[in-house]
Amino acid sequence: MAFVLILAIGIVPNIILLVQYLIANLKISSVEFDDSGLTLQFKKDGQSHRYNYSDIRLIELYKAAGMDKGNYSFNPTEKYYFARIITRDKSKIVLTSLLGPDLSDALALIANVPIDRTKTAFASIYPFY
């Protein structure tokens, strides 16, 4: 019984994050960053939407402190991170680490947009409060 409890404590947080991130990625097929903006390709209708970097007001990045510095972490929940992009017209775009391993590098390409970094070991997209 104790083994099952210890196993559940280690696995349940990962399952919660995986489900949240998969739900967030259901709409988006791909994201392309270039010198002047980003383009979102949507799965459902195949349409794409272009956002110039000047249209972006803020990027909120939720990532573990160790992973933000490029370190390796033995805690699997720290490998999940996401960025919430808030545009000037107040729409929100959530990009998760499941879209690709280079999300942090791609976000670094965005010029003249403030990035609000929140260091967390459990980067939940949907808060529990």
Helices and strands as residue ranges (DSSP letters): H 2-25, E 28-33, E 37-42, E 48-52, G 53-55, E 56-63, H 65-68, G 76-79, E 82-87, E 92-96, G 97-99, H 103-108, E 115-119
